[in-house]
């Protein structure tokens, strides 16, 4: 479990990504990754959507295992089966930032699904 908070331009790198690696996987086991973020109530009321659109992908040895790229909601969720014991790279990519005044408050969970 992790979270990021701060000003709008904080936390994401120059590619608008947060990249991290999870280790200790078991080959053949299923895992679930979820992210969720907050938008101010005033922005949501005025615009009927979240101020930021953030996507989620999981990679192992350069191969895409899972991704979630839904729009207009404040969460993404994926499940995948580990191909081997090696770590997976998690990419959290902000693809839309509709209100540069909105702060970042983003939660993350990585759990074994079975």
PLY file of the C-alpha trace (Angstrom):
ply
format ascii 1.0
element vertex 114
property float x
property float y
property float z
element edge 113
property int vertex1
property int vertex2
end_header
0.00 0.00 0.00
1.28 3.44 -0.90
0.00 6.90 -1.53
1.20 10.13 -3.08
0.05 13.61 -2.18
1.16 17.12 -3.01
0.85 19.94 -5.46
-0.32 19.26 -9.00
3.18 19.21 -10.48
4.59 16.96 -7.75
4.99 13.17 -7.68
4.87 12.52 -11.46
8.10 12.47 -13.50
8.69 14.45 -16.72
6.68 11.80 -18.65
3.71 12.31 -16.28
4.38 8.87 -14.77
5.03 7.27 -11.43
7.07 4.10 -11.99
7.77 1.51 -9.31
8.76 -2.14 -9.08
7.14 -4.84 -6.97
9.20 -7.91 -6.01
8.49 -11.22 -4.31
5.97 -12.57 -6.81
5.19 -16.26 -7.16
5.03 -17.75 -10.66
1.48 -18.68 -11.64
-0.16 -16.69 -8.84
-2.74 -13.98 -9.56
-2.22 -10.43 -8.36
-4.43 -7.35 -8.25
-3.29 -3.74 -8.53
-5.56 -0.77 -7.92
-5.17 2.99 -7.87
-7.68 5.64 -6.89
-7.43 9.42 -6.66
-9.45 12.33 -5.37
-10.86 15.36 -7.16
-12.22 18.37 -5.33
-15.98 18.35 -4.96
-16.27 21.76 -6.61
-14.41 20.59 -9.73
-16.51 17.41 -9.98
-19.75 19.36 -9.51
-18.85 21.94 -12.15
-17.41 19.51 -14.72
-19.10 16.14 -14.05
-15.73 14.35 -14.20
-12.47 13.94 -12.34
-9.85 16.62 -12.92
-7.18 14.03 -13.73
-7.30 10.92 -15.90
-4.70 8.40 -14.79
-3.98 5.02 -16.39
-2.37 1.90 -14.93
-0.19 -0.77 -16.55
1.87 -3.74 -15.32
5.00 -4.96 -17.13
7.32 -7.93 -16.61
10.54 -8.36 -18.58
9.39 -5.72 -21.07
6.06 -7.45 -21.77
2.71 -5.91 -20.92
0.79 -8.13 -18.49
-2.24 -5.92 -17.81
-3.54 -2.40 -18.27
-6.53 -0.28 -17.40
-7.20 2.90 -19.35
-10.77 3.83 -18.46
-11.88 7.45 -18.68
-13.93 9.75 -16.50
-13.62 7.79 -13.31
-11.23 8.16 -10.36
-9.83 4.62 -10.25
-8.12 1.86 -12.27
-7.91 -1.86 -11.44
-6.03 -4.75 -13.08
-5.45 -8.44 -12.37
-2.63 -10.51 -13.81
-0.85 -13.82 -13.41
2.88 -13.68 -12.70
4.83 -15.31 -15.53
7.86 -15.91 -13.29
9.34 -14.90 -9.95
10.96 -11.70 -11.26
9.65 -8.28 -10.30
6.96 -6.38 -12.16
7.10 -2.73 -13.17
4.02 -0.69 -12.36
3.41 2.41 -14.48
0.91 4.99 -13.30
0.47 7.51 -16.12
-1.44 10.78 -15.91
-2.92 11.20 -19.39
-5.12 14.23 -18.66
-4.67 17.05 -16.20
-7.71 19.25 -16.74
-7.18 21.57 -13.75
-3.61 22.48 -12.89
-4.81 23.87 -9.56
-5.97 20.42 -8.38
-3.67 18.72 -5.88
-2.52 15.11 -6.17
-3.95 12.61 -3.71
-3.44 9.12 -5.16
-3.68 5.75 -3.39
-2.17 2.44 -4.54
-2.65 -1.18 -3.52
-0.86 -4.35 -4.70
-2.21 -7.65 -3.35
-2.20 -11.35 -4.11
-5.62 -12.21 -5.60
-5.64 -15.92 -4.75
0 1
1 2
2 3
3 4
4 5
5 6
6 7
7 8
8 9
9 10
10 11
11 12
12 13
13 14
14 15
15 16
16 17
17 18
18 19
19 20
20 21
21 22
22 23
23 24
24 25
25 26
26 27
27 28
28 29
29 30
30 31
31 32
32 33
33 34
34 35
35 36
36 37
37 38
38 39
39 40
40 41
41 42
42 43
43 44
44 45
45 46
46 47
47 48
48 49
49 50
50 51
51 52
52 53
53 54
54 55
55 56
56 57
57 58
58 59
59 60
60 61
61 62
62 63
63 64
64 65
65 66
66 67
67 68
68 69
69 70
70 71
71 72
72 73
73 74
74 75
75 76
76 77
77 78
78 79
79 80
80 81
81 82
82 83
83 84
84 85
85 86
86 87
87 88
88 89
89 90
90 91
91 92
92 93
93 94
94 95
95 96
96 97
97 98
98 99
99 100
100 101
101 102
102 103
103 104
104 105
105 106
106 107
107 108
108 109
109 110
110 111
111 112
112 113
